[in-house]
Amino acid sequence: MWDGVINESHLYASLWLTVHTYERDGSPSKLVGSGTGFVMERTLLGRRHHKGILITNRHILDPDYIKLTGKKVDRLEINGFRQDTWSKHPAGKAEPVRFTISSPEPIFASDGADIAAIDLDKAEIPGGCPELTQLPSLRLAGSNDFAHRIHVGAQVITTGYPSIDQVTGPRPILVSGTIASDPRESAAIGADFFPECVLCHSFSWGGMSGSPVFALLPRNEESFSTWDDIERKDPRELRLVGVNRGHVRIGGSAEGALTYFAKSTVLGQLLRDMGVTILQRVDEYGEADGEPLFQEEIPLHEDKSE
């Protein structure tokens, strides 16, 4: 039975990115690849005034990161949809969106992490940027979530634009899986080590790099984030836990079934470095990973004794 925890707004949070590059010596522009991205809100209540922060993988926007040092990104084409919701239910059809960023200037996460961000308020966008589905920073998982609530075997949901036989469909797809490594630690398999990443048993393929990764987490009283959460009293909540980096190349029939994502804690630090206020609910341990939104306990039931 559909319970509203996941809906079309999460599916259409993903955007299809097409990257055009040119040779640094002035040769003609050349299409080199595509990926997925999504938009984080800049402020909790500022969507009408801010276009948000576009998030994807660094290897999509930085030729030097993947050792294509003779190339430079010329433009970034973004296609996708915007889905409104009302009280956790889809409101109307998803409306198509399309825009281009000329000569994008992404900001990269520190320590070589595979995350990139573009401030859409500052980007060069001919014709302007349309209104987009934005993911709230309040739903960004923090270090306390990884320490206490995100666990091995937890369900993960990834939405993106996979390319099959070099063809990308016009709409994103949603896939699910489970966390396969200890989320408190950096992932490792065989001789490969992935700092600040988590392994998942889930599907990913070319074009899904940069997809948002969500996880369904057990809820406690302190983790209710909105009044709608309180009214529904759902035992689970959906948090953005990371940015999909792709599938682990292990070959054979299992290829594409073991994936990994960069933790949302790395993304959160990048957003803070860009001046974004990350609001977090103070948890049951009395700590918050960002600016505390609530300092006092919220009553879960109205007192009608008077």
N, C-alpha and C positions, 0 to 999 in steps of 0.2 A: 504494500500500500504506500502510495506517495505521501510523504510527511512534510514536504516543504523545506527540508534541510538543504537539499540540492535542487536547483531549478534551472531554467534556461538562462538566467542572468549569469550563472557560473559558467555555463557552456559558452555563451557569447562574450564572456570576458576576454577570451582569446582573440588575437588579431593575427592575420596572415601577413608576414613581412617578406617583401621581395627586395633583395639587395643588388644594386647595380654598382660596379666598380669600374675604374679606368686605370690605365698604366700611369705611373708617376711621370713617365717621359712624355705624356700628352697623347698617347694612342686613344682610339675611340673607346667609348664606354662599352662594357661587356657585362652581361648578366652572369652572375657567379653562383647564386643560390638563394634559398629561402629559409624561413624559420617561423617561429611563433613568438608573440610578445603579448603583454597585457599592461594595463594602466593602473597605477596606484594613485589614490587621491592624495593631494597635497595637504589639505586640512579636512577635519571632520565635517565641517559645515560649509566648505568653500567651493563646492563643485560648480556652482553657477559662475564663479569668478576665476576659477583655475581649471586648466585643461588636464592637469595631472602629470605624472611621471611615467613614461613608457619604459618598461622593463623587458629585457631579453638576455640572451647569453652574450658574453664578450666575443666568443669565436664567430658570431654572426656579423658583428660590426667592426671588428678589429683585424684587418688582414695580417698585421704583424703577429698577432696572437697565434695564428695558425700558419705562420712562417710564409705568408704570401707578401713578402716585403716589397715587391715591386708594384703593388697595387694600393689604391686609395678608394674609399667609398665615395661614390658620386652622388647617389640619392637612394632614399629608402621609400618604397611604395608600401602603403598600409591599406589592407582591405579587411572587412569584417562586418559585424552587425552590432547594433545597440539594442539591448532588451531592457525595457522598464519592468519593474515588478511592483506589486501592491500587496502589502501584508503577506509577503513570501510567495505570492502567486504571480505567474506571468501576466503582464498587463499589455494586451495587444501583441501584434506580430513583431518579430525582430526586424528593425529597419537597417538596411545596408548603409555602411559608411565607407568612405574612400578618401584618402589624402596622401600627399607626398611631402617628405622632408628633404629639402635640398641641402647638400653638403652637411650632413648630420655631424654633430660634435658630441658624441657620447662621453659619459663619465664612467670610469671603471672602478669596480670594487678593489680594495687594497689587497696586497699579498697574492696577486695573481689569480684571484677567484674569478670564475667564469660567469660574471654577472656584469651587465652594462645597463646604463640608465640614460634617458634623454628627457630633459625638462621641456615639455611641450609648450609651456608659456614662453620659452626663449627660442624655440626652434624656428628655423626658416621654413614656413609652410605656405606655399603659393595658394591663394584662395582661402586661406584660413583653416583652422582645425575644427572638425565637427564635434558635437557633443558625443562623448564616449561613455561606455560602461566603465566605472571606476571601482576598484576593490578598496574597501576601507582599511586604513592602517590599524584600526581597532581589532581587525581579525588576523593580524600578522602574528604568528607564533613567536614567542620569545624564548630566552634561555631557560626560564623557569618551566615553560611548557615542555621543552626537550628533557629537562631533568626529572619532571614529575608526572607528565600526562601523556606525552608521545611515547609509545612503546612498540617493541617489536611485535609484528602481527597486526598492528593497527591498519585500518582500511585507508587507502590513499586514492584520490581521484585526480586525474590529469586530463586537461582539455587542450586540444591543439589541432594542427593541420598537417597530418602525415602525407608524404608524397609516395604514391604507389606507382611503380613504373614511370617515375619522373613526372607524374600528373598529380596535382593537388586539387582536391575537391573544393567547391565554393563555400562550404560550411565546415565548422570544426566538428570534431567527434570527441566523445568522452569515453575514457577507459578507466578501469579501476584495478586495484591490486592491493598488495600488502607490503608493509615495511619489512625488509629482509635482514637488515643489520641493526646492531645496537645504535639507536639514534643519539645516544649520549656521547658516542665516540665517532671519530672519523672512519669512513668505510675502507675496507680492504678486501680484495679477493685475489688469490694467487699471489703473483709478484706485484700487482697493481695496488697503489695506495691513493685514496681520494680524500685529501684534507677538507674538513668541514662539509662533508657530503654524506648522504645516506643512501644505501642500496634498497631497491624495491623489486619485488616480483610483480612486474607490470609491463604492459606493452609500450614501446616507443620506437619510432622509425624516423628516417630522414624527414625534416620539416617540423618535427615536434620539439626540437631544441628551443629552449626559451619559454616553454609552456608553464603556466602556473600549476603547482602541485598542492592540492588540498588534502587534509586528513580529518577524519571524523574522530573526535576526542571525547572521552567521558567528561561529563559536566559536573562541576560542583557548584554550590550556592554562590561562591564568590566569582564564578566565571560568567554569570549572566551579564550580557553586554548591553542589551536593549530591553525596553519594556515589553516588546513583542516576545522576546526570549522568556521573560518571566511569565507571561500569560500562557505560553504554550507548554512551559515546564518540560521541554524535551530533554531526555537524558544525554543527548549528544549535541555537540556543536561542531561547526565546520571552521577550521582555521587554515590560513595559507601558510604552509610549512616550508616552501622552497621553490626553486626555479629548476625545472627539468634540464639536465645536461645531455640527455640522450641515452642510448642503450650501451651496455657494456659489451665489447666485442669478444664474445667467447666462442662464436662459430657454431656450426651444426644446426640442428633443428631448434635449439634453444636460443638462437640469435634473435635479439629484439625483445626477449622475455625478461631479461634482467636489466634494470635501468638504475639511474642514480640522479639525485638532485642536490643542488647547493642549498644549504640550510637558510631558512628565512632570517636567522640571526645575522648572517653576512649581508643580506639584503637590507635589513633594518639599519645596520651601521652605515651602509652606503647612503640610504635616504637621510639619515641624520647628518651625514657629512654634506649633503646638498641643502641642508636647512629645513628639512621636513620634520614637523613635530610628530613623533610616534606616540600615540596615546595607548596606554595599556591599563586594563583593569587590575587593581591591586589584588593579588591572589591569596589563597588561604595561608600562604607562608609569610604574608605581610610584605611582599616584595613586588615590584613592578619593573619590567624591562625598559619602559620608556616613561614619559610623563604620566603620573597616576591620574586616572579619570575619576575614580571614586575612592574616597578615603574612609567613608563610613559604610556600614552594612546596609544593604537595601532590603527592606522587609519583603518577603516572598508572598505573604498573605495579608490582606487588608484586615486591620483590627476593627471588628464590629461590636466590641464589647460595650461601647458607650451608647 
